[in-house]
Amino acid sequence: MLLVSFITTTSIPSIVCLAIPAKVLDIKGDVATVDFGGIKREVDISLTDAVVGQYVIVHTGFAIQVLDEEEAQETLAFFDQILGENVA
């Protein structure tokens, strides 16, 4: 699942926001350490019921949805294809 939103305002014609899948590595309270293809970051998971090992969609530092692994891998493969890099 690739989440893309377009926002139109009078001052800025459009802004594209991407929500990226990441694998949950560790959880402490409402903060999880997640892996974005080798880059580890801390994100707030209070909006989900994520557990270690699952994939989540992250947007602006918040996990907003839990994904199954197949869907996450498909999305990461899509990013890999369009960016020409290994992000999976």
C-alpha positions, 0 to 999 in steps of 0.5 A, a space after each residue: 500500500 502506497 499512501 500519497 496525499 495531495 494538498 492544494 492551497 493558494 500559496 503552494 499548488 500541491 504538496 505530495 506526502 508519502 507514508 513509508 512502510 517500516 518494520 517494527 524492531 523494538 517497542 518501548 511504551 508508545 515508541 517503536 524503533 523501526 527499520 526503513 531499509 537499513 535506516 533505523 528511526 523511532 516513531 510513535 505507535 500509539 495510533 496502532 496495535 503494532 507488535 515487533 516484527 510487523 510492518 507499519 505505515 509511517 507518516 510524519 513520525 507516526 505509525 498510522 496503520 499496520 500492514 501485512 508483510 506481503 503488502 509491505 514488501 510489494 510497496 517496498 519493491 515499488 519504491 525500489 523500482 521507481 527509485 532504482 535503489 534497494 529500499 526493501 
